[in-house]
Amino acid sequence: MTYSGEQERAAFMKRKTLVENRMKYFLGAIFLVLLLLLAKLSFMQLVQTEQFRTMARNNYIRITPVFAPRGEIFDRNGEKIVTNKPVYAVSINDLNLQGTTYHLYLDRIGPETVSMADKLAWILAGDEESVQYFQQISGKTPEQFNNDVTRDNDKATYTAKKQAIEEIIKERVSSNKVNLENGEALEIAIAYNPSTVATLRQQNLDSFGIRLEKRTDVLSELVSMLHKEAVFEGKSTYEVESGVRATIREKKYYRPYEPVQVADNVPSQTVVTLRERQMEMPGVVVDIQPVRDYPYQSLLAHALGYVQNIKQEQYEEHKDEGYFMNDLYGQYGLELIYESDLRGEPGARQVEVDASGQPVRDLGLKQPVPGNDLVLTVDLNLQKATEKALADGVARAQSAGYSLAKASAAVAMDVRSGAILAMASYPSYNPGVFTEGLSGTEWQQLQDSGALLNRTISAIYAPGSTFKMVTAAAILENKIVDPTYKMSDPGYYRLGQGIWRDWKPDGHGMVDMRKALEVSCDTYFYRFGQMVGVDAIASVAQEFGLGEKTSIKLPGEMSGVVPTPEWKYELVKNMLIMYNDDFAKVRELNEQIKKTTSESRKQQLQKLRDEEQDKQLKKYEWDLNWQQFETINMSIGQGDNSYTIMQLADYVAAIANNGTLYQPYLVDKIVAPDGKVIREFKPQVRREVNISKDNLQILREGMRMVATSPNGTASAVFGLDVAAKTGTAEVTDAKGNKVGNHALFVAFAPYEKPEVAVAVVLEYGYAGNTYAGPIARQILDAYLADPETNANKDEQITALGNQPNNIVALPEGWDTQPALNWPGWEQLPDDSVTTQGDNSSQSRQVQAKQVPAASSRPVTSTKPVQTTAPVSVTQSLPVVVTPPDETQPPPTMSSPTVVAPEPTQSQSVQQPSQTTPAIPEEVSEPNGQP
Amino acid sequence: MKNKRFIKNLDLTLVGVTGAILVFSLVMIGSASTDYGWWMRLGLDMDKLQDANIFQRLLWMKKEYVVKQFIWTLLGITAAAVIIYIPYEDWRRYTKHLYIANLLLLGSVLALGRTAMGAERWIDIGPFAFQPSEFAKLIIIITLADFLAKREGQIRTIKDMLPCFIFVVLPMLLILMQPDLGTSLVFIAILFGMLFVVSLKPLLVTGIFSAGFAAVVGLVWSHLKFDTWIPMHEYQLRRLTIFLDPWSDMQGSGYHVIQSQIAIGSSGFWGKGLLRGTQSFLEFLPIRHTDFIFSVLAEETGFLGALLLLILFGVFLYRGVRIAFEAKDMFGTLLAVGIVSMITFQILVNVGMTIAIMPVTGLPLPLFSYGGSSMIANMIAIGVLLNINMRRQKSIF
């Protein structure tokens, strides 16, 4: 009041400017705050949107995979070999289920209520599901509740449960006292188990005012319906229901959006019934899962492979391709190789869920895309015939007393393309067992039975005389002898002091190249094979693709071995270094080299090691170097020769088609479900074999004589328009004792215009012509009789015209006739090598020559570089065994360590041989191998 | 005559903006409170919802909270109208009473209060739960404005400021004891906002504020680093610092922040549409219609909606600042500054919490979150602003 208006105004103005100033800052601060919020908001909503959208989707969308049907597999004529069958599973979606239950109601409250609670609790504590119910209404977690009622022993636990239940009942009663007194009934318990209900019924519950009321829901209706249809074998409805309820309890907690399976493998008739009653049973879902089906059971099993749940390491490797943890994956054969084609694209069922995981709605089904189909080059009928032929062949050998003859294998190949028409390995298995799930012991049994081994590509055999075309080609190519030159066969071949006997002791008389093949004259090949030398033979073998993977698109193929001096040297050297006592110092130095870190010291040690090694190796020069007897052995397909049946078939096909070595293949084309061809496989030429056409013609003529002329080793079998070669490979065990002979047989037909090549092995089948020949015959008969496979029908008719009886059926009494009774075959098998000398020297000689044949067992690595592997142990045996008496003993022979007498031998031979079980797993079950 | 002048001087921009915010808020409360569980209990069809147009969806919203909030809004408008009538200068006579009443009220919360979500904040009056701390903020603005206006031009040193601190700290402590850290921090925001305007040394005020802020950050940091003493339980601290790395405890204390960020981030520019926000409708987002209503808004109306709301608040605050500036006396200026500080701070903390730049403290979004006490208190605050505006000295400009 003392201030004048002017002064007041001035003060006001002063304050105004002051405030104005501050307000600018104030406004700035507000603006900053809003800008800060806006900046973060726009970053989140405009930049990071996708990232957060994914998170939101992960929140509210649950995806359950729907498996795609795998691609089917057809034979060349469109016959289904592998297909899928639907397996129906019935699940229930609504997890708020009670099942068949008896609800206990308390109608009135009275002085007896306390004893009622006690009595009820005693009964219900014994019913696991009722206990669960009380746990749920107690508001405790299952863990808490269990902790509270668990005691040291069962009886005390039972009492604790009883007390807990009694508490809960009493609490329910007391908190609902008012309602009860007003005449409202109170639900106090639920009993599930029929026996519990029966006990309750006996308890005269009425006197306590308790009423039992039965209720059923969708689940119990479903279960009783399925039970009527006999879906559950020997299980009571209660058992099934309580099992499902237990799953529901668990799933409700962790995966509430996922339907719970009630029944698996439901017959389609039941599915129809279910569909009719769908309205009455909401929440019941029928899921169809395609499962592999094999209409011909074990047919072509080894090539097809099988499907199993994806393995951990496969999942880790392929999870980016959208595999699920419980997905299916091709584990072997074509199923594995063409996994990406066969698999298809899994669909998905999307379910929207809320925060508690309850399903909100079905967002629909993304239809799975079925996998692509494979059309094979295999002919179903020929394959069937081949498998039957193998089984028959084994049975024949068995009934003739060759108890070891348990396994065999055969390949039939189109010589014009390399397409596989049939490939079979006996014994076989039904790949369907893998889809149904295999227990550990069942798997072990299958593994032990040897049925899983694909003997056409994953086992190697000494080729025996089927190798003679290679030696013949080497002789011809190097012009060692004119093919028409006839030599006189005395029944043995002598080189230096050594004598090699023919399988026919009297000899074959005058023998030229063609006749040598026809009668499988060993003497001829000993002589000229020795002359042409190991390198020439080996190079022809390699030319024919022997000892080299055929690159057929199948897993587990082995390469086999073409023995050469270099290969032998490496092998023996490594064996010596590993096991020979003289090389102890070398081993020691090697250890030191491994441990040393200093580079200069290492070099020093290496030099020392090399010196020592060379010094010791000099002692064993005879063992290390290729010896002539080995060439002689090799020239008739014995020794370290070891090849797969697939290689033999391919080699014969190359002879038949005049020198084109094809890459064998099984899949003709890959076809999409809509019929569109996705990929078509054309024949792949591995190489044109560098053998003159004329010489190949000579080989074919020789092979034809084998099958047709009266003296041919297989003439008894055929007499058809076929060219063939028999083979018998001696098998010895780890100690070098002869165990038996593998019978081999190769053939092609028709002779004039070759179409098909066949290679057969019958393990321990005595001799090629006797037991393997008929198998090949059966296969070729089937081929020639089948108009679908024979492109040249005229020729087929000619063939039929020649020997009509033999084509359709085997000669009468085929099965009953003992092998030895076959005309001309009373004698030794064609390739057996016998030597001069007394018994003891003979036994040693057999060892010396035939131990390498032990490699005819399935062995994986046979390349020289791999010889450090224990696999090669058996193959090194020639090193330590006595060289054959007949050959010129090398100077070192006088040294006692090398001219190993029996004791030393057993020391140095057996020790390595015991390591043979360490052969890689896939080939560790050579059937019949002692 | 007088009335006419008042109506002529009514800040129509402020009223309009407030109205827009309120309408927006009611729609969002409807959408936020409608969730799948409720929807299913009504037996409604999910697919139908997906196909529905916006009007149908508005109709199908849960009405319960919308109606309640609408009633609160009407009550708030009434209260504001009453407030507008009484010239604000007259209130200065009752500031002492108000201050004491405030302390008593806050004390009674501690004595009689109902506990919800770990804090005693409510007093039950009949069927209503009344939250005194909302009104405490308003009362402290009025009393502090009076307190400071009396000392206009005299506040230079820290010593001069000390009584002001004590003045605010008393009620603040009572609120801290509830415990309600968020509201106590609002007190600090109000205090410093007003001190900044009234003090002769605004730099000093800023300095004290910065020093205090740095001290708190330092205290927390040294606790986390060296485990030094802190006046707080470990779990409280955890809740305050979780926004720095919510993924470290996805299912626990970080859950709110993560779900809120997902809701906001997944919306994009246009948003998912009303009732179509998966995060809110399917109940992944917690406390949707109150604390996290901004997340629902951002999820369903997108960046566009969020931007619109922030612009509305911006205009609102700008008008508030204008009113403070144009007020005819220091008391009016301080009142307006206090209110603007309070609302700005709450927007910062609430929205900041939903986008993980502020700790989760449970402060509602002014004028937007569901809640009666907060609505009425905020409407009264607007009434105060309008009151100041109507009685300003226009002749100067």
Interface residues (C-beta under 8 A of the other chain):
Chain A: F12 M13 R15 K16 V19 E20 R22 M23 Y25 F26 L27 A29 I30 F31 V33 L34 L36 L37 L38 K40 L41 S42 M44 Q45 L46 Q48 T49 Q51 F52 R53 M55 A56 N59 Y60 E352 V353 D354 A355 S356 V360 R361
Chain B: Y36 G37 M46 D47 E152 G193 F196 V197 P202 Q259 Q261 I262 A263 I264 G265 S266 S267 G268 F269 T278 Q279 L282 E283 F284 A298 G302 F303 A306 L307 L310 F313 G314 L317 Y318 V321 A324 F325 M330 T333 V337 V340 T344 I347 L348 V351 G352 I355 I357 Q393 I396
